[in-house]
Amino acid sequence: GLGRLPGTDGKAKMSKSLYNSIYLSDSPDTIRKKIMSMYTDPNHVQINDPGQIEVKTVFTYLDAICSDTDQLLKLK
């Protein structure tokens, strides 16, 4: 099963009090804004810079919800 996901800010877990949660009741626009503002690798400044997948919250979410493993590997 799916365990806890980190908060959108990369903290240990989502928390209502930290305002880093995505709710099932959020509108598609709100969800998009939250995803687009997620914590990512601060060392990956330019497109050609090597990235560290393990510190990218976005990939933690993709690992949890993406069923297309080929597409997921391409993104990584």
N, C-alpha and C positions, 0 to 999 in steps of 0.2 A: 503494500500500500504506500500511499504518499505520506511522507512525514511532514514536518514543519518546513516551511519555506522561509528564507531570510527576509527581513524587511527590505523595502525598495531602496533603502539607504545603505544596505550591506551589513546591517547590524545582525545580531544573533537570531532574532525572530521578529515577525511582524508584531506591532503593538499599536493599539488604538491611541494610547497616550503619547507615543512618539510620532504619530502621523506618518507611519511608513507602511501602511497596510493597503491592500487592494481588496475591496469588498465585492461580494457577488451582486450587490445592489448598485454598484457604481455604473454610471453610463459608459457606453463604449468610448466616448470622447475623454472622460475622466480616466479610464483605464489606459488609454493610449498616452495621455499626458504623464501618468505615473510611470509607465514602462519607459517612455522616452527620457525620463529624468533619473533612471536607475543608476546606482553606483557602478562604475566601470573601472578598469585598470588605469590609474593615473599616469602610468609610464607610456601608455599607448596614445601618443599625441598625433602622430601622422599615420596615414593609412598603411604605410609600409613598415612602420615600427612593429617589432615582435610584441605580441600580447601575452598575457598570462591568463589563460582560461579559468584557472581555479579561483581568481579573485573577481570574476565578472558575474555579478548577481543575475544578469540576463541569461547566461548559460545555465545557471542553476534552475531557473524557471523553465527554460527550453528542455532541459533534461527531464524535468518532471512532467511536462505536458505534450511534448512533441512526439508523435508516434512514427514519423518519417525519419528513420535513423540515417538514411543516405543524405537527406537534406540537412540534418543536424551536423553531420560530419563535414559537409561542405561549408557550413557557416563557421564552424570552429577552425 
